[in-house]
Amino acid sequence: MRSLIITILIITMIGCAGRQSYDASLSDHERLFRSTCRSCHRLPGPNRFDAGKWRDVLLRHQKRTNLSIQQLQEIYRYLCEDSTLQFTDTSNK
């Protein structure tokens, strides 16, 4: 019984180590996108929307997630890498 438990633990550790090396290959922006957005729904691909639509989607989700403007900008950079669109804080308006 003890050897079975040890075997299961070893297999689990090997599986987790594989995921960590995969996550280490992600950019910080992509990691933030994945960790934030997948907590509520399946992840859409970056090419699902154009830059303007992604801006609208992210601003709409800000109210539900309490993401800061900086975090929104980081996610946006991942989704639209070549865009220079900037966010402004509209939460107090």
C-alpha positions as CSV (number, residue, x, y, z in Angstrom):
1,M,0.0,0.0,0.0
2,R,2.8,2.4,0.9
3,S,4.6,1.8,-2.4
4,L,1.3,2.5,-4.3
5,I,1.0,5.9,-2.5
6,I,4.6,6.7,-3.3
7,T,4.2,5.8,-6.9
8,I,1.1,8.0,-7.2
9,L,2.9,10.9,-5.7
10,I,5.9,10.5,-8.0
11,I,3.6,10.4,-11.1
12,T,1.7,13.4,-9.9
13,M,5.0,15.4,-9.3
14,I,6.2,14.5,-12.8
15,G,2.9,15.6,-14.3
16,C,3.0,18.9,-12.5
17,A,6.6,19.5,-13.4
18,G,5.7,19.2,-17.1
19,R,3.0,21.8,-16.8
20,Q,5.3,24.2,-15.0
21,S,7.9,24.0,-17.8
22,Y,5.1,24.7,-20.3
23,D,3.8,27.7,-18.3
24,A,7.4,29.0,-18.1
25,S,7.4,29.4,-21.8
26,L,4.4,31.8,-21.8
27,S,4.9,35.6,-21.8
28,D,3.7,37.4,-18.6
29,H,0.9,39.0,-20.7
30,E,-0.3,35.6,-21.9
31,R,0.0,34.1,-18.4
32,L,-2.2,37.0,-17.0
33,F,-4.7,36.5,-19.8
34,R,-5.0,32.7,-19.2
35,S,-5.2,32.9,-15.4
36,T,-7.7,35.7,-15.3
37,C,-10.0,34.8,-18.2
38,R,-10.2,31.0,-17.8
39,S,-11.5,31.4,-14.2
40,C,-14.9,32.2,-15.7
41,H,-15.0,30.8,-19.3
42,R,-13.2,29.0,-22.1
43,L,-10.3,31.1,-23.5
44,P,-11.0,32.8,-26.8
45,G,-8.1,32.9,-29.3
46,P,-6.3,36.2,-29.8
47,N,-7.5,36.3,-33.4
48,R,-11.2,36.1,-32.4
49,F,-11.6,39.9,-32.5
50,D,-9.8,42.8,-34.0
51,A,-8.0,45.4,-31.8
52,G,-11.0,47.7,-31.3
53,K,-13.3,44.9,-30.3
54,W,-10.8,43.5,-27.9
55,R,-10.6,46.9,-26.2
56,D,-14.4,46.9,-25.8
57,V,-14.4,43.3,-24.5
58,L,-11.7,44.0,-21.9
59,L,-13.3,47.2,-20.7
60,R,-16.6,45.4,-20.3
61,H,-15.0,42.6,-18.3
62,Q,-13.0,45.0,-16.1
63,K,-16.1,45.6,-13.9
64,R,-16.5,41.8,-13.3
65,T,-12.8,41.1,-12.6
66,N,-11.6,44.2,-10.9
67,L,-8.6,44.2,-13.2
68,S,-6.5,47.4,-13.0
69,I,-5.9,49.5,-16.1
70,Q,-2.3,48.2,-16.2
71,Q,-3.5,44.6,-16.1
72,L,-6.0,45.3,-18.9
73,Q,-3.1,46.8,-21.0
74,E,-1.0,43.8,-20.4
75,I,-3.7,41.4,-21.5
76,Y,-4.4,43.7,-24.5
77,R,-0.7,43.6,-25.5
78,Y,-0.9,39.8,-25.6
79,L,-4.1,39.8,-27.6
80,C,-3.1,42.6,-30.0
81,E,0.7,42.5,-29.9
82,D,1.3,45.2,-32.6
83,S,-1.3,47.7,-31.3
84,T,-0.5,50.9,-29.4
85,L,-4.1,51.5,-28.2
86,Q,-4.1,52.8,-24.6
87,F,-6.7,52.3,-21.9
88,T,-7.9,55.1,-19.6
89,D,-9.6,54.6,-16.3
90,T,-13.3,55.2,-16.6
91,S,-14.4,53.5,-13.4
92,N,-14.9,56.9,-11.5
93,K,-17.0,58.5,-14.3
